Amino acid sequence: MLNVYFENVITRHRKRLAPVARLKILGTSLLDAQDTTLAFYEGGLWRVGDEHFFVIGMESPTLIHFENAAVQSPAIGPYHPAWLVNGAIRAGASQELALARLDEHSGAWHVYADRTFWSAAVFLPAA
């Protein structure tokens, strides 16, 4: 399971999720394993109900892959920790590794390593 939290870095407020089997970002929506919407991304912030957060952190070893309909990229990782910060997927204790960036207008992920574009980013626990 993934151990996930949202954080407002200004107020230091954290909101933890119950452990989840999968997270998926499709467009600007963050979905759980049942495709229930957990949050929306807008203007650099994740909106959860009436709260706003700058960061989503994954505190467990995480594998990441990308999807376009039925096509899936090879998994990358595991990363521990992994982060979603300002529309980007980052990894490492200091967020030093930039992996991909969400184009908020198109809803596409630009993966830096191979310069590809994908409609969804998927986060899974490393076995």
C-alpha positions as CSV (number, residue, x, y, z in Angstrom):
1,M,0.0,0.0,0.0
2,L,1.1,3.6,-0.6
3,N,1.4,5.9,2.4
4,V,0.3,9.3,1.1
5,Y,-0.2,12.8,2.5
6,F,-1.0,16.2,1.3
7,E,1.0,19.2,2.7
8,N,0.6,22.9,2.8
9,V,4.2,24.0,3.1
10,I,3.3,27.5,4.3
11,T,1.1,26.4,7.3
12,R,2.8,23.0,7.6
13,H,-0.7,21.4,7.8
14,R,-0.6,17.7,6.6
15,K,-3.6,15.6,5.7
16,R,-2.9,11.9,5.5
17,L,-4.9,9.5,3.4
18,A,-5.6,5.9,4.5
19,P,-3.1,3.7,2.8
20,V,-4.1,3.3,-0.9
21,A,-3.4,0.5,-3.4
22,R,-2.9,2.9,-6.3
23,L,-3.0,6.6,-7.2
24,K,-3.7,7.8,-10.7
25,I,-3.6,11.3,-12.1
26,L,-5.8,11.6,-15.1
27,G,-5.9,15.1,-16.5
28,T,-6.0,17.2,-13.4
29,S,-7.9,14.7,-11.2
30,L,-6.2,12.5,-8.5
31,L,-8.0,9.1,-8.4
32,D,-7.7,6.1,-6.0
33,A,-7.8,2.5,-7.0
34,Q,-11.6,2.6,-7.4
35,D,-11.3,5.7,-9.6
36,T,-12.8,7.9,-6.9
37,T,-11.7,11.5,-7.1
38,L,-9.5,12.4,-4.1
39,A,-8.3,15.9,-5.3
40,F,-8.1,18.3,-8.2
41,Y,-5.0,20.1,-9.4
42,E,-5.4,23.8,-10.3
43,G,-2.9,26.7,-10.5
44,G,-0.1,24.9,-8.7
45,L,-2.3,23.6,-5.8
46,W,-4.1,20.3,-5.0
47,R,-7.6,21.0,-3.9
48,V,-9.2,18.5,-1.4
49,G,-12.6,19.7,-0.4
50,D,-12.1,23.3,0.8
51,E,-8.4,22.8,1.6
52,H,-5.5,23.5,-0.7
53,F,-2.1,21.8,-0.6
54,F,1.2,22.4,-2.4
55,V,2.7,18.9,-2.1
56,I,1.6,15.3,-2.3
57,G,4.2,13.0,-0.6
58,M,4.5,9.2,-0.9
59,E,6.4,7.8,2.1
60,S,6.6,4.3,0.9
61,P,8.6,2.8,-2.0
62,T,6.7,3.8,-5.2
63,L,6.7,2.6,-8.8
64,I,5.5,4.9,-11.5
65,H,4.2,4.3,-15.0
66,F,2.3,6.3,-17.5
67,E,-0.7,5.4,-19.7
68,N,-2.4,6.4,-22.9
69,A,-5.6,4.5,-23.1
70,A,-4.6,0.8,-23.3
71,V,-0.8,1.5,-23.8
72,Q,1.4,1.6,-20.7
73,S,5.0,2.7,-20.3
74,P,7.6,0.6,-18.5
75,A,7.6,1.2,-14.7
76,I,10.3,3.4,-13.3
77,G,11.5,3.3,-9.7
78,P,11.1,2.4,-7.0
79,Y,11.4,5.8,-5.5
80,H,11.4,6.5,-1.8
81,P,10.2,9.1,-1.3
82,A,8.2,10.3,-4.4
83,W,6.6,13.7,-4.6
84,L,4.1,15.7,-6.6
85,V,5.2,19.3,-6.4
86,N,4.0,22.2,-8.5
87,G,2.7,20.0,-11.2
88,A,5.8,17.8,-11.4
89,I,6.7,14.3,-10.3
90,R,9.9,14.4,-8.3
91,A,11.9,11.8,-6.3
92,G,14.6,11.7,-3.6
93,A,14.8,13.1,-0.1
94,S,15.4,16.6,-1.5
95,Q,13.2,16.3,-4.5
96,E,16.4,16.3,-6.6
97,L,15.2,14.0,-9.4
98,A,12.7,15.6,-11.8
99,L,10.7,12.8,-13.6
100,A,7.7,14.4,-15.4
101,R,5.6,17.5,-15.5
102,L,1.8,17.9,-16.0
103,D,0.7,20.4,-18.6
104,E,-2.4,21.7,-16.8
105,H,-4.1,23.0,-19.9
106,S,-3.8,19.7,-22.0
107,G,-3.8,17.3,-19.0
108,A,-0.8,15.5,-20.5
109,W,2.3,14.3,-18.7
110,H,5.7,15.2,-20.3
111,V,8.2,12.5,-19.2
112,Y,11.6,14.1,-19.2
113,A,13.8,10.9,-19.7
114,D,12.3,9.9,-23.1
115,R,10.5,13.1,-24.0
116,T,7.1,11.4,-24.4
117,F,3.6,12.6,-23.5
118,W,1.0,10.5,-21.6
119,S,-2.5,11.1,-20.5
120,A,-2.2,9.5,-17.0
121,A,0.5,9.0,-14.3
122,V,0.0,5.9,-12.1
123,F,1.7,5.4,-8.7
124,L,1.9,1.8,-7.2
125,P,3.5,0.4,-4.1
126,A,6.8,-1.4,-4.9
127,A,6.6,-5.1,-4.1
